[in-house]
Amino acid sequence: PKGEKWHLKLIELMQLNLPIRCPVLSEKTTKMLDEYRAFRHLFRNIYTHRMIPEKVMKMCDKLLQTWQGLKTDLDNFIDTMEETNA
């Protein structure tokens, strides 16, 4: 993806079920990753002047859950692709 919103487009593309591959990410993981993407954008553009500790802590609290969801999705994707190509 190209353009200003390439991060968002990439996440959205990874959720699609395409003829050449199954979805890489589940809807739940997509939403969690998009929340981090949006937070990063705000942090880089706004929070340098007015950081909100509660928002930072909220994102930190969700990090392990997000990582576990991403790892599960990637493992499932690899397994599915290996089964398809076997």
PDB file of N, CA, C and O in Angstrom, chain B, residues numbered from 101:
ATOM      1  N   PRO B 101       0.820  -1.206   0.000  1.00  0.00           N
ATOM      2  CA  PRO B 101       0.000   0.000   0.000  1.00  0.00           C
ATOM      3  C   PRO B 101       0.859   1.265   0.000  1.00  0.00           C
ATOM      4  O   PRO B 101       1.975   1.286   0.521  1.00  0.00           O
ATOM      5  N   LYS B 102       0.318   2.285  -0.583  1.00  0.00           N
ATOM      6  CA  LYS B 102       1.019   3.562  -0.646  1.00  0.00           C
ATOM      7  C   LYS B 102       0.119   4.653  -0.086  1.00  0.00           C
ATOM      8  O   LYS B 102      -1.073   4.452   0.144  1.00  0.00           O
ATOM      9  N   GLY B 103       0.722   5.796   0.121  1.00  0.00           N
ATOM     10  CA  GLY B 103      -0.048   6.946   0.563  1.00  0.00           C
ATOM     11  C   GLY B 103       0.051   7.175   2.053  1.00  0.00           C
ATOM     12  O   GLY B 103       0.735   6.459   2.784  1.00  0.00           O
ATOM     13  N   GLU B 104      -0.652   8.193   2.464  1.00  0.00           N
ATOM     14  CA  GLU B 104      -0.597   8.627   3.857  1.00  0.00           C
ATOM     15  C   GLU B 104      -1.161   7.587   4.824  1.00  0.00           C
ATOM     16  O   GLU B 104      -0.704   7.496   5.964  1.00  0.00           O
ATOM     17  N   LYS B 105      -2.130   6.816   4.391  1.00  0.00           N
ATOM     18  CA  LYS B 105      -2.784   5.842   5.278  1.00  0.00           C
ATOM     19  C   LYS B 105      -2.351   4.409   4.976  1.00  0.00           C
ATOM     20  O   LYS B 105      -3.144   3.478   5.115  1.00  0.00           O
ATOM     21  N   TRP B 106      -1.104   4.230   4.566  1.00  0.00           N
ATOM     22  CA  TRP B 106      -0.665   2.897   4.169  1.00  0.00           C
ATOM     23  C   TRP B 106      -0.690   1.915   5.328  1.00  0.00           C
ATOM     24  O   TRP B 106      -0.916   0.723   5.116  1.00  0.00           O
ATOM     25  N   HIS B 107      -0.463   2.390   6.550  1.00  0.00           N
ATOM     26  CA  HIS B 107      -0.502   1.483   7.705  1.00  0.00           C
ATOM     27  C   HIS B 107      -1.908   0.885   7.865  1.00  0.00           C
ATOM     28  O   HIS B 107      -2.065  -0.317   8.077  1.00  0.00           O
ATOM     29  N   LEU B 108      -2.904   1.735   7.760  1.00  0.00           N
ATOM     30  CA  LEU B 108      -4.293   1.287   7.880  1.00  0.00           C
ATOM     31  C   LEU B 108      -4.650   0.345   6.734  1.00  0.00           C
ATOM     32  O   LEU B 108      -5.278  -0.691   6.955  1.00  0.00           O
ATOM     33  N   LYS B 109      -4.259   0.693   5.527  1.00  0.00           N
ATOM     34  CA  LYS B 109      -4.556  -0.154   4.368  1.00  0.00           C
ATOM     35  C   LYS B 109      -3.914  -1.532   4.509  1.00  0.00           C
ATOM     36  O   LYS B 109      -4.522  -2.543   4.159  1.00  0.00           O
ATOM     37  N   LEU B 110      -2.696  -1.569   5.017  1.00  0.00           N
ATOM     38  CA  LEU B 110      -2.008  -2.848   5.197  1.00  0.00           C
ATOM     39  C   LEU B 110      -2.754  -3.738   6.186  1.00  0.00           C
ATOM     40  O   LEU B 110      -2.948  -4.927   5.934  1.00  0.00           O
ATOM     41  N   ILE B 111      -3.168  -3.167   7.300  1.00  0.00           N
ATOM     42  CA  ILE B 111      -3.922  -3.937   8.293  1.00  0.00           C
ATOM     43  C   ILE B 111      -5.223  -4.455   7.683  1.00  0.00           C
ATOM     44  O   ILE B 111      -5.593  -5.611   7.888  1.00  0.00           O
ATOM     45  N   GLU B 112      -5.910  -3.606   6.940  1.00  0.00           N
ATOM     46  CA  GLU B 112      -7.174  -4.013   6.320  1.00  0.00           C
ATOM     47  C   GLU B 112      -6.956  -5.119   5.289  1.00  0.00           C
ATOM     48  O   GLU B 112      -7.742  -6.064   5.218  1.00  0.00           O
ATOM     49  N   LEU B 113      -5.906  -5.009   4.501  1.00  0.00           N
ATOM     50  CA  LEU B 113      -5.610  -6.036   3.494  1.00  0.00           C
ATOM     51  C   LEU B 113      -5.298  -7.384   4.133  1.00  0.00           C
ATOM     52  O   LEU B 113      -5.632  -8.433   3.583  1.00  0.00           O
ATOM     53  N   MET B 114      -4.664  -7.350   5.281  1.00  0.00           N
ATOM     54  CA  MET B 114      -4.287  -8.598   5.945  1.00  0.00           C
ATOM     55  C   MET B 114      -5.497  -9.343   6.506  1.00  0.00           C
ATOM     56  O   MET B 114      -5.395 -10.523   6.842  1.00  0.00           O
ATOM     57  N   GLN B 115      -6.625  -8.673   6.608  1.00  0.00           N
ATOM     58  CA  GLN B 115      -7.838  -9.309   7.111  1.00  0.00           C
ATOM     59  C   GLN B 115      -8.668  -9.930   5.978  1.00  0.00           C
ATOM     60  O   GLN B 115      -9.579 -10.716   6.238  1.00  0.00           O
ATOM     61  N   LEU B 116      -8.363  -9.584   4.748  1.00  0.00           N
ATOM     62  CA  LEU B 116      -9.159 -10.061   3.622  1.00  0.00           C
ATOM     63  C   LEU B 116      -8.886 -11.527   3.296  1.00  0.00           C
ATOM     64  O   LEU B 116      -7.763 -12.016   3.416  1.00  0.00           O
ATOM     65  N   ASN B 117      -9.944 -12.204   2.885  1.00  0.00           N
ATOM     66  CA  ASN B 117      -9.830 -13.567   2.378  1.00  0.00           C
ATOM     67  C   ASN B 117      -9.706 -13.456   0.860  1.00  0.00           C
ATOM     68  O   ASN B 117     -10.669 -13.112   0.175  1.00  0.00           O
ATOM     69  N   LEU B 118      -8.526 -13.745   0.346  1.00  0.00           N
ATOM     70  CA  LEU B 118      -8.251 -13.584  -1.078  1.00  0.00           C
ATOM     71  C   LEU B 118      -8.151 -14.944  -1.762  1.00  0.00           C
ATOM     72  O   LEU B 118      -7.915 -15.954  -1.099  1.00  0.00           O
ATOM     73  N   PRO B 119      -8.327 -14.979  -3.081  1.00  0.00           N
ATOM     74  CA  PRO B 119      -8.219 -16.258  -3.791  1.00  0.00           C
ATOM     75  C   PRO B 119      -6.860 -16.944  -3.602  1.00  0.00           C
ATOM     76  O   PRO B 119      -6.773 -18.170  -3.653  1.00  0.00           O
ATOM     77  N   ILE B 120      -5.820 -16.168  -3.387  1.00  0.00           N
ATOM     78  CA  ILE B 120      -4.482 -16.754  -3.260  1.00  0.00           C
ATOM     79  C   ILE B 120      -4.079 -17.063  -1.821  1.00  0.00           C
ATOM     80  O   ILE B 120      -3.061 -17.713  -1.583  1.00  0.00           O
ATOM     81  N   ARG B 121      -4.885 -16.591  -0.855  1.00  0.00           N
ATOM     82  CA  ARG B 121      -4.546 -16.855   0.545  1.00  0.00           C
ATOM     83  C   ARG B 121      -5.745 -16.603   1.450  1.00  0.00           C
ATOM     84  O   ARG B 121      -6.674 -15.869   1.113  1.00  0.00           O
ATOM     85  N   CYS B 122      -5.683 -17.239   2.601  1.00  0.00           N
ATOM     86  CA  CYS B 122      -6.693 -17.009   3.634  1.00  0.00           C
ATOM     87  C   CYS B 122      -6.352 -15.704   4.361  1.00  0.00           C
ATOM     88  O   CYS B 122      -5.263 -15.163   4.169  1.00  0.00           O
ATOM     89  N   PRO B 123      -7.261 -15.195   5.189  1.00  0.00           N
ATOM     90  CA  PRO B 123      -6.928 -13.986   5.955  1.00  0.00           C
ATOM     91  C   PRO B 123      -5.725 -14.230   6.867  1.00  0.00           C
ATOM     92  O   PRO B 123      -5.578 -15.308   7.444  1.00  0.00           O
ATOM     93  N   VAL B 124      -4.886 -13.234   6.984  1.00  0.00           N
ATOM     94  CA  VAL B 124      -3.729 -13.327   7.879  1.00  0.00           C
ATOM     95  C   VAL B 124      -4.155 -12.967   9.295  1.00  0.00           C
ATOM     96  O   VAL B 124      -3.697 -13.578  10.260  1.00  0.00           O
ATOM     97  N   LEU B 125      -5.024 -11.982   9.420  1.00  0.00           N
ATOM     98  CA  LEU B 125      -5.457 -11.489  10.732  1.00  0.00           C
ATOM     99  C   LEU B 125      -6.947 -11.697  10.937  1.00  0.00           C
ATOM    100  O   LEU B 125      -7.740 -11.600  10.001  1.00  0.00           O
ATOM    101  N   SER B 126      -7.309 -11.983  12.167  1.00  0.00           N
ATOM    102  CA  SER B 126      -8.720 -12.055  12.533  1.00  0.00           C
ATOM    103  C   SER B 126      -9.265 -10.640  12.705  1.00  0.00           C
ATOM    104  O   SER B 126      -8.507  -9.673  12.790  1.00  0.00           O
ATOM    105  N   GLU B 127     -10.564 -10.541  12.754  1.00  0.00           N
ATOM    106  CA  GLU B 127     -11.195  -9.233  12.956  1.00  0.00           C
ATOM    107  C   GLU B 127     -10.784  -8.640  14.308  1.00  0.00           C
ATOM    108  O   GLU B 127     -10.531  -7.440  14.416  1.00  0.00           O
ATOM    109  N   LYS B 128     -10.720  -9.484  15.325  1.00  0.00           N
ATOM    110  CA  LYS B 128     -10.349  -9.017  16.667  1.00  0.00           C
ATOM    111  C   LYS B 128      -8.924  -8.453  16.677  1.00  0.00           C
ATOM    112  O   LYS B 128      -8.684  -7.371  17.212  1.00  0.00           O
ATOM    113  N   THR B 129      -7.991  -9.185  16.088  1.00  0.00           N
ATOM    114  CA  THR B 129      -6.601  -8.718  16.054  1.00  0.00           C
ATOM    115  C   THR B 129      -6.482  -7.457  15.210  1.00  0.00           C
ATOM    116  O   THR B 129      -5.736  -6.542  15.555  1.00  0.00           O
ATOM    117  N   THR B 130      -7.211  -7.411  14.114  1.00  0.00           N
ATOM    118  CA  THR B 130      -7.195  -6.222  13.262  1.00  0.00           C
ATOM    119  C   THR B 130      -7.614  -4.991  14.054  1.00  0.00           C
ATOM    120  O   THR B 130      -6.985  -3.937  13.956  1.00  0.00           O
ATOM    121  N   LYS B 131      -8.668  -5.127  14.831  1.00  0.00           N
ATOM    122  CA  LYS B 131      -9.142  -3.996  15.635  1.00  0.00           C
ATOM    123  C   LYS B 131      -8.107  -3.582  16.680  1.00  0.00           C
ATOM    124  O   LYS B 131      -7.882  -2.392  16.904  1.00  0.00           O
ATOM    125  N   MET B 132      -7.481  -4.571  17.314  1.00  0.00           N
ATOM    126  CA  MET B 132      -6.476  -4.248  18.334  1.00  0.00           C
ATOM    127  C   MET B 132      -5.268  -3.552  17.698  1.00  0.00           C
ATOM    128  O   MET B 132      -4.772  -2.558  18.228  1.00  0.00           O
ATOM    129  N   LEU B 133      -4.802  -4.074  16.569  1.00  0.00           N
ATOM    130  CA  LEU B 133      -3.655  -3.451  15.908  1.00  0.00           C
ATOM    131  C   LEU B 133      -3.989  -2.052  15.413  1.00  0.00           C
ATOM    132  O   LEU B 133      -3.151  -1.152  15.462  1.00  0.00           O
ATOM    133  N   ASP B 134      -5.209  -1.873  14.939  1.00  0.00           N
ATOM    134  CA  ASP B 134      -5.600  -0.546  14.473  1.00  0.00           C
ATOM    135  C   ASP B 134      -5.647   0.453  15.629  1.00  0.00           C
ATOM    136  O   ASP B 134      -5.357   1.635  15.447  1.00  0.00           O
ATOM    137  N   GLU B 135      -6.007  -0.024  16.798  1.00  0.00           N
ATOM    138  CA  GLU B 135      -6.008   0.861  17.960  1.00  0.00           C
ATOM    139  C   GLU B 135      -4.581   1.338  18.270  1.00  0.00           C
ATOM    140  O   GLU B 135      -4.376   2.502  18.612  1.00  0.00           O
ATOM    141  N   TYR B 136      -3.608   0.445  18.151  1.00  0.00           N
ATOM    142  CA  TYR B 136      -2.210   0.843  18.349  1.00  0.00           C
ATOM    143  C   TYR B 136      -1.735   1.769  17.236  1.00  0.00           C
ATOM    144  O   TYR B 136      -0.983   2.711  17.483  1.00  0.00           O
ATOM    145  N   ARG B 137      -2.173   1.499  16.020  1.00  0.00           N
ATOM    146  CA  ARG B 137      -1.808   2.364  14.893  1.00  0.00           C
ATOM    147  C   ARG B 137      -2.323   3.779  15.132  1.00  0.00           C
ATOM    148  O   ARG B 137      -1.594   4.753  14.946  1.00  0.00           O
ATOM    149  N   ALA B 138      -3.572   3.883  15.539  1.00  0.00           N
ATOM    150  CA  ALA B 138      -4.167   5.194  15.795  1.00  0.00           C
ATOM    151  C   ALA B 138      -3.478   5.889  16.973  1.00  0.00           C
ATOM    152  O   ALA B 138      -3.239   7.096  16.943  1.00  0.00           O
ATOM    153  N   PHE B 139      -3.166   5.111  18.002  1.00  0.00           N
ATOM    154  CA  PHE B 139      -2.477   5.675  19.162  1.00  0.00           C
ATOM    155  C   PHE B 139      -1.103   6.205  18.762  1.00  0.00           C
ATOM    156  O   PHE B 139      -0.703   7.286  19.193  1.00  0.00           O
ATOM    157  N   ARG B 140      -0.390   5.452  17.948  1.00  0.00           N
ATOM    158  CA  ARG B 140       0.928   5.891  17.489  1.00  0.00           C
ATOM    159  C   ARG B 140       0.816   7.214  16.739  1.00  0.00           C
ATOM    160  O   ARG B 140       1.632   8.118  16.925  1.00  0.00           O
ATOM    161  N   HIS B 141      -0.197   7.315  15.894  1.00  0.00           N
ATOM    162  CA  HIS B 141      -0.400   8.554  15.140  1.00  0.00           C
ATOM    163  C   HIS B 141      -0.639   9.728  16.094  1.00  0.00           C
ATOM    164  O   HIS B 141      -0.033  10.789  15.947  1.00  0.00           O
ATOM    165  N   LEU B 142      -1.518   9.530  17.064  1.00  0.00           N
ATOM    166  CA  LEU B 142      -1.788  10.598  18.031  1.00  0.00           C
ATOM    167  C   LEU B 142      -0.547  10.935  18.849  1.00  0.00           C
ATOM    168  O   LEU B 142      -0.238  12.103  19.087  1.00  0.00           O
ATOM    169  N   PHE B 143       0.148   9.902  19.270  1.00  0.00           N
ATOM    170  CA  PHE B 143       1.338  10.108  20.092  1.00  0.00           C
ATOM    171  C   PHE B 143       2.375  10.942  19.348  1.00  0.00           C
ATOM    172  O   PHE B 143       2.970  11.859  19.914  1.00  0.00           O
ATOM    173  N   ARG B 144       2.583  10.618  18.083  1.00  0.00           N
ATOM    174  CA  ARG B 144       3.590  11.339  17.293  1.00  0.00           C
ATOM    175  C   ARG B 144       3.166  12.763  16.967  1.00  0.00           C
ATOM    176  O   ARG B 144       4.017  13.634  16.785  1.00  0.00           O
ATOM    177  N   ASN B 145       1.867  13.010  16.890  1.00  0.00           N
ATOM    178  CA  ASN B 145       1.396  14.315  16.449  1.00  0.00           C
ATOM    179  C   ASN B 145       0.826  15.208  17.547  1.00  0.00           C
ATOM    180  O   ASN B 145       0.778  16.428  17.390  1.00  0.00           O
ATOM    181  N   ILE B 146       0.398  14.614  18.648  1.00  0.00           N
ATOM    182  CA  ILE B 146      -0.271  15.411  19.677  1.00  0.00           C
ATOM    183  C   ILE B 146       0.358  15.234  21.050  1.00  0.00           C
ATOM    184  O   ILE B 146       0.632  16.213  21.745  1.00  0.00           O
ATOM    185  N   TYR B 147       0.584  13.994  21.436  1.00  0.00           N
ATOM    186  CA  TYR B 147       0.965  13.708  22.813  1.00  0.00           C
ATOM    187  C   TYR B 147       2.318  14.259  23.229  1.00  0.00           C
ATOM    188  O   TYR B 147       2.619  14.309  24.421  1.00  0.00           O
ATOM    189  N   THR B 148       3.122  14.664  22.293  1.00  0.00           N
ATOM    190  CA  THR B 148       4.405  15.222  22.699  1.00  0.00           C
ATOM    191  C   THR B 148       4.211  16.498  23.511  1.00  0.00           C
ATOM    192  O   THR B 148       5.088  16.894  24.279  1.00  0.00           O
ATOM    193  N   HIS B 149       3.074  17.128  23.339  1.00  0.00           N
ATOM    194  CA  HIS B 149       2.782  18.357  24.076  1.00  0.00           C
ATOM    195  C   HIS B 149       1.849  18.123  25.260  1.00  0.00           C
ATOM    196  O   HIS B 149       1.883  18.860  26.246  1.00  0.00           O
ATOM    197  N   ARG B 150       1.022  17.097  25.152  1.00  0.00           N
ATOM    198  CA  ARG B 150       0.007  16.876  26.185  1.00  0.00           C
ATOM    199  C   ARG B 150      -0.247  15.378  26.360  1.00  0.00           C
ATOM    200  O   ARG B 150      -1.284  14.865  25.939  1.00  0.00           O
ATOM    201  N   MET B 151       0.677  14.703  26.965  1.00  0.00           N
ATOM    202  CA  MET B 151       0.552  13.263  27.143  1.00  0.00           C
ATOM    203  C   MET B 151      -0.490  12.949  28.213  1.00  0.00           C
ATOM    204  O   MET B 151      -0.559  13.612  29.248  1.00  0.00           O
ATOM    205  N   ILE B 152      -1.291  11.931  27.944  1.00  0.00           N
ATOM    206  CA  ILE B 152      -2.322  11.502  28.884  1.00  0.00           C
ATOM    207  C   ILE B 152      -1.892  10.143  29.443  1.00  0.00           C
ATOM    208  O   ILE B 152      -2.016   9.124  28.764  1.00  0.00           O
ATOM    209  N   PRO B 153      -1.391  10.131  30.669  1.00  0.00           N
ATOM    210  CA  PRO B 153      -0.861   8.885  31.239  1.00  0.00           C
ATOM    211  C   PRO B 153      -1.864   7.732  31.240  1.00  0.00           C
ATOM    212  O   PRO B 153      -1.475   6.582  31.037  1.00  0.00           O
ATOM    213  N   GLU B 154      -3.131   8.017  31.464  1.00  0.00           N
ATOM    214  CA  GLU B 154      -4.145   6.957  31.500  1.00  0.00           C
ATOM    215  C   GLU B 154      -4.253   6.248  30.147  1.00  0.00           C
ATOM    216  O   GLU B 154      -4.415   5.029  30.092  1.00  0.00           O
ATOM    217  N   LYS B 155      -4.163   7.005  29.077  1.00  0.00           N
ATOM    218  CA  LYS B 155      -4.240   6.409  27.738  1.00  0.00           C
ATOM    219  C   LYS B 155      -3.011   5.539  27.472  1.00  0.00           C
ATOM    220  O   LYS B 155      -3.122   4.454  26.903  1.00  0.00           O
ATOM    221  N   VAL B 156      -1.858   6.017  27.882  1.00  0.00           N
ATOM    222  CA  VAL B 156      -0.632   5.239  27.704  1.00  0.00           C
ATOM    223  C   VAL B 156      -0.725   3.937  28.501  1.00  0.00           C
ATOM    224  O   VAL B 156      -0.374   2.875  27.988  1.00  0.00           O
ATOM    225  N   MET B 157      -1.189   4.007  29.731  1.00  0.00           N
ATOM    226  CA  MET B 157      -1.318   2.810  30.563  1.00  0.00           C
ATOM    227  C   MET B 157      -2.344   1.835  29.982  1.00  0.00           C
ATOM    228  O   MET B 157      -2.148   0.621  30.035  1.00  0.00           O
ATOM    229  N   LYS B 158      -3.423   2.361  29.435  1.00  0.00           N
ATOM    230  CA  LYS B 158      -4.438   1.506  28.813  1.00  0.00           C
ATOM    231  C   LYS B 158      -3.825   0.717  27.660  1.00  0.00           C
ATOM    232  O   LYS B 158      -4.081  -0.478  27.512  1.00  0.00           O
ATOM    233  N   MET B 159      -3.024   1.383  26.854  1.00  0.00           N
ATOM    234  CA  MET B 159      -2.390   0.708  25.726  1.00  0.00           C
ATOM    235  C   MET B 159      -1.363  -0.318  26.219  1.00  0.00           C
ATOM    236  O   MET B 159      -1.241  -1.398  25.641  1.00  0.00           O
ATOM    237  N   CYS B 160      -0.642   0.010  27.263  1.00  0.00           N
ATOM    238  CA  CYS B 160       0.329  -0.931  27.834  1.00  0.00           C
ATOM    239  C   CYS B 160      -0.374  -2.171  28.384  1.00  0.00           C
ATOM    240  O   CYS B 160       0.112  -3.290  28.226  1.00  0.00           O
ATOM    241  N   ASP B 161      -1.507  -1.963  29.022  1.00  0.00           N
ATOM    242  CA  ASP B 161      -2.251  -3.077  29.603  1.00  0.00           C
ATOM    243  C   ASP B 161      -2.744  -4.060  28.539  1.00  0.00           C
ATOM    244  O   ASP B 161      -2.883  -5.251  28.816  1.00  0.00           O
ATOM    245  N   LYS B 162      -3.007  -3.575  27.339  1.00  0.00           N
ATOM    246  CA  LYS B 162      -3.532  -4.423  26.260  1.00  0.00           C
ATOM    247  C   LYS B 162      -2.434  -5.064  25.416  1.00  0.00           C
ATOM    248  O   LYS B 162      -2.724  -5.878  24.538  1.00  0.00           O
ATOM    249  N   LEU B 163      -1.202  -4.712  25.668  1.00  0.00           N
ATOM    250  CA  LEU B 163      -0.121  -5.150  24.792  1.00  0.00           C
ATOM    251  C   LEU B 163       0.044  -6.668  24.745  1.00  0.00           C
ATOM    252  O   LEU B 163       0.171  -7.234  23.660  1.00  0.00           O
ATOM    253  N   LEU B 164       0.043  -7.328  25.880  1.00  0.00           N
ATOM    254  CA  LEU B 164       0.221  -8.784  25.902  1.00  0.00           C
ATOM    255  C   LEU B 164      -0.926  -9.484  25.169  1.00  0.00           C
ATOM    256  O   LEU B 164      -0.694 -10.411  24.393  1.00  0.00           O
ATOM    257  N   GLN B 165      -2.146  -9.046  25.411  1.00  0.00           N
ATOM    258  CA  GLN B 165      -3.308  -9.632  24.736  1.00  0.00           C
ATOM    259  C   GLN B 165      -3.199  -9.438  23.220  1.00  0.00           C
ATOM    260  O   GLN B 165      -3.507 -10.347  22.449  1.00  0.00           O
ATOM    261  N   THR B 166      -2.766  -8.268  22.808  1.00  0.00           N
ATOM    262  CA  THR B 166      -2.617  -7.995  21.378  1.00  0.00           C
ATOM    263  C   THR B 166      -1.537  -8.876  20.774  1.00  0.00           C
ATOM    264  O   THR B 166      -1.727  -9.444  19.699  1.00  0.00           O
ATOM    265  N   TRP B 167      -0.416  -8.992  21.451  1.00  0.00           N
ATOM    266  CA  TRP B 167       0.676  -9.837  20.960  1.00  0.00           C
ATOM    267  C   TRP B 167       0.224 -11.292  20.845  1.00  0.00           C
ATOM    268  O   TRP B 167       0.508 -11.953  19.846  1.00  0.00           O
ATOM    269  N   GLN B 168      -0.474 -11.787  21.856  1.00  0.00           N
ATOM    270  CA  GLN B 168      -0.936 -13.177  21.826  1.00  0.00           C
ATOM    271  C   GLN B 168      -1.915 -13.405  20.676  1.00  0.00           C
ATOM    272  O   GLN B 168      -1.859 -14.434  20.003  1.00  0.00           O
ATOM    273  N   GLY B 169      -2.807 -12.449  20.455  1.00  0.00           N
ATOM    274  CA  GLY B 169      -3.745 -12.560  19.337  1.00  0.00           C
ATOM    275  C   GLY B 169      -3.028 -12.552  18.000  1.00  0.00           C
ATOM    276  O   GLY B 169      -3.360 -13.330  17.106  1.00  0.00           O
ATOM    277  N   LEU B 170      -2.053 -11.680  17.865  1.00  0.00           N
ATOM    278  CA  LEU B 170      -1.278 -11.610  16.623  1.00  0.00           C
ATOM    279  C   LEU B 170      -0.510 -12.907  16.389  1.00  0.00           C
ATOM    280  O   LEU B 170      -0.503 -13.433  15.276  1.00  0.00           O
ATOM    281  N   LYS B 171       0.124 -13.413  17.414  1.00  0.00           N
ATOM    282  CA  LYS B 171       0.885 -14.666  17.285  1.00  0.00           C
ATOM    283  C   LYS B 171      -0.033 -15.826  16.897  1.00  0.00           C
ATOM    284  O   LYS B 171       0.312 -16.631  16.032  1.00  0.00           O
ATOM    285  N   THR B 172      -1.183 -15.907  17.527  1.00  0.00           N
ATOM    286  CA  THR B 172      -2.146 -16.962  17.195  1.00  0.00           C
ATOM    287  C   THR B 172      -2.592 -16.852  15.742  1.00  0.00           C
ATOM    288  O   THR B 172      -2.636 -17.850  15.023  1.00  0.00           O
ATOM    289  N   ASP B 173      -2.922 -15.638  15.313  1.00  0.00           N
ATOM    290  CA  ASP B 173      -3.352 -15.436  13.926  1.00  0.00           C
ATOM    291  C   ASP B 173      -2.253 -15.827  12.944  1.00  0.00           C
ATOM    292  O   ASP B 173      -2.527 -16.478  11.936  1.00  0.00           O
ATOM    293  N   LEU B 174      -1.025 -15.438  13.227  1.00  0.00           N
ATOM    294  CA  LEU B 174       0.079 -15.771  12.321  1.00  0.00           C
ATOM    295  C   LEU B 174       0.343 -17.274  12.291  1.00  0.00           C
ATOM    296  O   LEU B 174       0.596 -17.840  11.227  1.00  0.00           O
ATOM    297  N   ASP B 175       0.285 -17.918  13.448  1.00  0.00           N
ATOM    298  CA  ASP B 175       0.455 -19.374  13.491  1.00  0.00           C
ATOM    299  C   ASP B 175      -0.651 -20.076  12.698  1.00  0.00           C
ATOM    300  O   ASP B 175      -0.383 -21.015  11.949  1.00  0.00           O
ATOM    301  N   ASN B 176      -1.887 -19.618  12.865  1.00  0.00           N
ATOM    302  CA  ASN B 176      -3.012 -20.204  12.124  1.00  0.00           C
ATOM    303  C   ASN B 176      -2.854 -19.988  10.623  1.00  0.00           C
ATOM    304  O   ASN B 176      -3.128 -20.884   9.826  1.00  0.00           O
ATOM    305  N   PHE B 177      -2.413 -18.803  10.249  1.00  0.00           N
ATOM    306  CA  PHE B 177      -2.201 -18.501   8.835  1.00  0.00           C
ATOM    307  C   PHE B 177      -1.147 -19.436   8.239  1.00  0.00           C
ATOM    308  O   PHE B 177      -1.350 -20.009   7.169  1.00  0.00           O
ATOM    309  N   ILE B 178      -0.044 -19.583   8.927  1.00  0.00           N
ATOM    310  CA  ILE B 178       1.034 -20.460   8.440  1.00  0.00           C
ATOM    311  C   ILE B 178       0.541 -21.898   8.327  1.00  0.00           C
ATOM    312  O   ILE B 178       0.800 -22.565   7.325  1.00  0.00           O
ATOM    313  N   ASP B 179      -0.166 -22.378   9.344  1.00  0.00           N
ATOM    314  CA  ASP B 179      -0.695 -23.746   9.309  1.00  0.00           C
ATOM    315  C   ASP B 179      -1.641 -23.937   8.123  1.00  0.00           C
ATOM    316  O   ASP B 179      -1.559 -24.941   7.415  1.00  0.00           O
ATOM    317  N   THR B 180      -2.524 -22.987   7.913  1.00  0.00           N
ATOM    318  CA  THR B 180      -3.492 -23.085   6.818  1.00  0.00           C
ATOM    319  C   THR B 180      -2.792 -23.072   5.465  1.00  0.00           C
ATOM    320  O   THR B 180      -3.141 -23.846   4.574  1.00  0.00           O
ATOM    321  N   MET B 181      -1.815 -22.202   5.316  1.00  0.00           N
ATOM    322  CA  MET B 181      -1.098 -22.128   4.043  1.00  0.00           C
ATOM    323  C   MET B 181      -0.295 -23.407   3.794  1.00  0.00           C
ATOM    324  O   MET B 181      -0.207 -23.872   2.657  1.00  0.00           O
ATOM    325  N   GLU B 182       0.281 -23.968   4.838  1.00  0.00           N
ATOM    326  CA  GLU B 182       1.028 -25.222   4.680  1.00  0.00           C
ATOM    327  C   GLU B 182       0.095 -26.365   4.299  1.00  0.00           C
ATOM    328  O   GLU B 182       0.440 -27.196   3.459  1.00  0.00           O
ATOM    329  N   GLU B 183      -1.087 -26.412   4.912  1.00  0.00           N
ATOM    330  CA  GLU B 183      -2.066 -27.452   4.578  1.00  0.00           C
ATOM    331  C   GLU B 183      -2.551 -27.295   3.139  1.00  0.00           C
ATOM    332  O   GLU B 183      -2.736 -28.282   2.426  1.00  0.00           O
ATOM    333  N   THR B 184      -2.753 -26.066   2.726  1.00  0.00           N
ATOM    334  CA  THR B 184      -3.232 -25.787   1.376  1.00  0.00           C
ATOM    335  C   THR B 184      -2.203 -26.189   0.329  1.00  0.00           C
ATOM    336  O   THR B 184      -2.557 -26.674  -0.746  1.00  0.00           O
ATOM    337  N   ASN B 185      -0.943 -25.988   0.644  1.00  0.00           N
ATOM    338  CA  ASN B 185       0.129 -26.284  -0.313  1.00  0.00           C
ATOM    339  C   ASN B 185       0.668 -27.700  -0.196  1.00  0.00           C
ATOM    340  O   ASN B 185       1.570 -28.079  -0.943  1.00  0.00           O
ATOM    341  N   ALA B 186       0.132 -28.488   0.729  1.00  0.00           N
ATOM    342  CA  ALA B 186       0.632 -29.862   0.924  1.00  0.00           C
ATOM    343  C   ALA B 186       0.102 -30.801  -0.139  1.00  0.00           C
ATOM    344  O   ALA B 186       0.421 -31.990  -0.128  1.00  0.00           O
TER     345      ALA B 186
END
